[in-house]
């Protein structure tokens, strides 16, 4: 199975071509904005490096958020357009799961049963967070739902031994203080697109499965004229 996976939900734009467990090509650039301009040239580049075209792809994979409101929409709209034009399925992977799976792959020192807390800086004194447990085969089990957590509530929500990853790891470290059962991977800020592809390959996809929806955990910062908050359901790609 050949999968084209990409992520535009956070402060980067990344893509990878994955085939039956092998990464054929990948690329990533740091980008707080401008994902729409960066994405398609990047997709063309990784496909060319892999010696493939869009028609050779069996499945598309994309992060669904949480993250930048605009970035999430860019990725989902691109994936949906590519899939519709070629009658291929799209698999959505949350940013939180993708980050946790990337951490589980990189942190080979974490044994089965270890807990990973993903913390993404959501600004405005909040984090996007979720806790996962690593299984014996590196599969993840969600131990909590995706949620928004105020900085002031972190110490009461993250209890017990765990490793914290994501752009909010430094915020969590400051909130928890000296806690010997907490480890921090502050440099792990974004998911690997190859990991997103692997997760997508493991998903069962029904023939009539609808395209993935964005995961918005709070209303966007942007507002319509007059201070009206956009209707998130109506604005889905």
N, C-alpha and C positions, 0 to 999 in steps of 0.2 A: 504494500500500500504506500502510495506517495502522497505526502501531506505538505501543504504550504501553510505555515503558521506565522502569525505576526502579532505584535503587541504595540499599541499606541496609547495605552490607558494612563501611563505614568510619565515621568520626565525623560522619556527615551522613545525611540522608534527602532524596532528590531524585527527581524524576519529570519526564517530558516526553511530550507527544504529538507524533508526527512523521508527516508524510504526504508521500511522494514528494519528499523532499529539503527540505521546509519544516518548521520548528518551529512548531506551532500554539499550544502553550502549554507552560510549564515552571515548576517551583518547586523550591526547595532551602532546607533549614534545617540548621544545625549541630546535631547531636544525638549525643552519645556513647552514649546509651541511650534506651530508649523508642520504638524504631523501630516496633514493632507498633501503638502507639497513634497514631503520627503518619502512618503510611503511607496507610491507606485514606481518611482525610479529604483528604490531599494528592492522591491519585489522583482522587477525586471532583471536587476543585477544578480540576485541569488538564483533565479531560474536559469539565467545564461550560464552561470558558473556550474550549475548542476547539469547542464546540457538538456534542459527540459523547457517546455512551454506550458502555458496555462491549461491547455487541453490534456496534458499528461497527468494533471493532478487529480487524485481520487477523492480528496477530502480537504476542505479548508478549515483552519482552526484560528480562533481569535479570542483575545481576552475581553471579558464583558464588564469589567469594573469590579469593585469601585476604583475611582481615580478621577482624572480630569473629565469633566462633563463633555467638553468638545473632543478630547482625545478618544474617549470611549465611543462616541458617535462616529468619528472618522473610521475607526477600525471595524465597527459593526457594519457600517454602510458599505465599506469596501468589500468585506467578506461576503455580504449578502449579494452585492452586484456581481461579483466574480462567480459565485455559486449559481445564481439564477441563469447567467448567460451560458453556463456549461452543464446545467442540470446535475450539480454535485451537491452533497450535503455540507453544511457548516456546523462545526461543533464549537460551542462557547465554553470557555474555562474562566472561572473567576480569577481576578488578579491575586486574590489571597491564596487560593489553592495553588496557582502557578508559582508563586513565591515560595510557598511551603515545600512544594515538590522540588524546586530548584535547590533550596537549602538542604533537603534530605539527600539529594544527589551529591552536593558539594561537601557536606559535613559527614564524611564517612566514619567519623569517630562517634557518631550518635547511634546508640544501640536501639534495637526494637523496644518499643515501650516509651521511648523518649517523647517529650512533648515539645512542639514548636508553636510559638505564638508569633503570628505575623502582625506587625504594626506599621501601618502606612500613615504618614503625616497628612492629615486632612485639613490642616490649617484651622484657624478660628478656635484654637484651644481644644481640638478634637483629634482622635485617631480613628482610622478604619482598622478593625481588628478581628481576628479569628484564631482559635486554638485547634491544633491538629495533633494526632498521635501517630508516630511512625510504626508501621507494622514490620513483621519479619522480612518481608520482601520489598521494603521501602514504599509500600502502598500507604496511603494516608487515610485516617479516619477523622472526620470532623468532630471535635468535642464541644463545639459551640457554634452558633450561627454567625454569619457575617454581621457586624454591628458597628455603630459609631460609639466611641468611648471618650468621655471628657477626660482631659489630663488629670483632673482632680480625683477621678474614680479609678485610675489605673491600679493603684496599690491594692485596692480591695477586690479587683477583678482578676488579677493575675497572681494566683497562689500556687504554691508547690513548685517542684523543680521543673524548669523549662528553659529553652533557648529562644531568644527573641531576635527576629530578623525584620528587615524592612527599613524604610526611610524614617520610621518613628521609633527605631530601637534606641536611639540616643535620648529621646524624650522619656521612654519607659525607664531607661537606666537611671535618669535623674529622679524620676518619681519613686522608684523602688529603693534607691539608696543602696546601702551595703547589705546585699542579700546573697549569701554564698551559694544558694541553690539556683540562681539565675545566671545564665550565660548570654552574651550579646555578640551577634555578628553584624556589627554596624555597617560594614562595607557591602553587605548583600542588599542592594536597593531595588533590583528589578528582576523579573523572571527571565529565564533563558527561553528563547523561542523554540529550541529543540525539545525542551521539557514540555512546553505547551503542545507541541506536535505529538509527543509520546502519550501524554494524557488523552489527547483527542483520539489516538489510535486505539486506546483501551475502551472507549465509549461504544455502547451499542447505539446504532443510529437507525431509527425506523424510516421506512420509505416516505411516510407522510409527516415526518417530524417538522414542526415549524422552525424558522430560523431563531437563533438565540436572541433574548432580550437583554437590554442593558441592566446592570445591577446598580441602581442608584440608592444609596443609603440615606441620602438627605437631598434637599432641594438644591438646584444649582445656584452658584453665586450670582450669575447673570440674571437680570430682571428685565421684563418688558417695560415699555414706556408707562409711567405712572406707578412703577414699583410692583407690577404684577409678576408673580412667579410663574414661569412657564408650566403648562400641564405636562408632566413627565410621560404619562401614558400616551398622550396624543403626539408627543415629539419623538417617539421611538423610531429608529431608522427603518 
